[in-house]
Amino acid sequence: MSGHRMKTVNRLALAPSVLLLVIGMIVPLATTLWLSFRLYNLMNPALDGFAGWSNYAFFLTDPAFLPAIVNTLLMVGGVLAITVVGGILFGLLFDQPMWGRGFTRLLVIAPFFVMPTVSALVWKNMFMHPAYGIFAWISMKLGLPQVEWLSNYPLLSIVIIVSWQWLPFATLIFLTALQSLDNEQQEAARMDGAGPIDRFIYLILPHLGRAIAVVILMETIFILAIFAEIFVTTSGGPGYASTNLPYLIYVQALMQFDVGAASAGAIIAVILANIVAVFAIRLAGKNLTA
């Protein structure tokens, strides 16, 4: 069989899967786009008709819209900063020979397999509870006032919870990249008199460029869609202090029953997510093609 025929057969074999994937993406997006231009309220089924741009205007002028945008970007930036820096540090630590390294690696990776809702509940009740949490116990032992994390620092609390979930992923990616670093290069750098800081800046960090890009791109996609952690812990409050775009869309759709405005918000969220994704690709994409 010629190469051209082989390519044709391979494409035909993949066609059903690709078609199902495209349908699974296009149909929900097209439905959401159609609903965003309709008058559709679950509490008033008789209200129907073409809404024009009024749903978009309503969502964009919502008092919670700008805080939700800011909170979404702060969550993405905060989680990326913690997971990238922490992931590199953990990767460097577990790349060193140590007793029980395999077991400790398993413990570090374990949080990544915990469901977001479960991890949020654990942090809410076991760590951040103002009276019975571990943080409250530590504060009491140190003679410090107890802190109501979810009320006083809601956005920071969400960032900590999500960072705990994604730190294992970053650690695993960076550890894999570190293990592919040529030991002869490190040994040559040591013989040339390079200290640990110089080796990290001029040898290890450039080698981690692609890994950092992968972590940024992958985490950005998922962090933009954070919902369960907010729903379980702060419910977007106090006020709009921890409301992001997905949670604001949920409020419009299932708490205010305005499906039209929620659909408009979903389209706006898709557009903003693509803008952030393009920015992330431009920021880190050069390392992927280097």
Rosetta blueprint (number, residue, H / E / L):
1 M L
2 S L
3 G H
4 H H
5 R H
6 M H
7 K H
8 T H
9 V H
10 N H
11 R H
12 L H
13 A H
14 L H
15 A H
16 P H
17 S H
18 V H
19 L H
20 L H
21 L H
22 V H
23 I H
24 G H
25 M H
26 I H
27 V H
28 P H
29 L H
30 A H
31 T H
32 T H
33 L H
34 W H
35 L H
36 S L
37 F L
38 R E
39 L L
40 Y L
41 N E
42 L L
43 M L
44 N L
45 P L
46 A L
47 L L
48 D L
49 G L
50 F E
51 A L
52 G L
53 W L
54 S H
55 N H
56 Y H
57 A H
58 F H
59 F H
60 L H
61 T L
62 D L
63 P L
64 A L
65 F H
66 L H
67 P H
68 A H
69 I H
70 V H
71 N H
72 T H
73 L H
74 L H
75 M H
76 V H
77 G H
78 G H
79 V H
80 L H
81 A H
82 I H
83 T H
84 V H
85 V H
86 G H
87 G H
88 I H
89 L H
90 F H
91 G H
92 L H
93 L H
94 F H
95 D L
96 Q L
97 P L
98 M L
99 W L
100 G L
101 R H
102 G H
103 F H
104 T H
105 R H
106 L H
107 L H
108 V H
109 I H
110 A H
111 P H
112 F H
113 F H
114 V L
115 M L
116 P H
117 T H
118 V H
119 S H
120 A H
121 L H
122 V H
123 W H
124 K H
125 N H
126 M H
127 F H
128 M L
129 H L
130 P L
131 A L
132 Y L
133 G L
134 I H
135 F H
136 A H
137 W H
138 I H
139 S H
140 M H
141 K H
142 L L
143 G L
144 L L
145 P L
146 Q L
147 V L
148 E L
149 W H
150 L H
151 S H
152 N H
153 Y L
154 P H
155 L H
156 L H
157 S H
158 I H
159 V H
160 I H
161 I H
162 V H
163 S H
164 W H
165 Q H
166 W H
167 L H
168 P H
169 F H
170 A H
171 T H
172 L H
173 I H
174 F H
175 L H
176 T H
177 A H
178 L H
179 Q H
180 S L
181 L L
182 D L
183 N H
184 E H
185 Q H
186 Q H
187 E H
188 A H
189 A H
190 R H
191 M H
192 D L
193 G L
194 A L
195 G L
196 P H
197 I H
198 D H
199 R H
200 F H
201 I H
202 Y H
203 L H
204 I H
205 L H
206 P H
207 H H
208 L L
209 G H
210 R H
211 A H
212 I H
213 A H
214 V H
215 V H
216 I H
217 L H
218 M H
219 E H
220 T H
221 I H
222 F H
223 I H
224 L L
225 A L
226 I L
227 F L
228 A H
229 E H
230 I H
231 F H
232 V H
233 T H
234 T L
235 S L
236 G L
237 G L
238 P L
239 G L
240 Y L
241 A L
242 S L
243 T L
244 N L
245 L H
246 P H
247 Y H
248 L H
249 I H
250 Y H
251 V H
252 Q H
253 A H
254 L H
255 M H
256 Q L
257 F L
258 D E
259 V H
260 G H
261 A H
262 A H
263 S H
264 A H
265 G H
266 A H
267 I H
268 I H
269 A H
270 V H
271 I H
272 L H
273 A H
274 N H
275 I H
276 V H
277 A H
278 V H
279 F H
280 A H
281 I H
282 R H
283 L H
284 A H
285 G H
286 K H
287 N H
288 L H
289 T H
290 A L
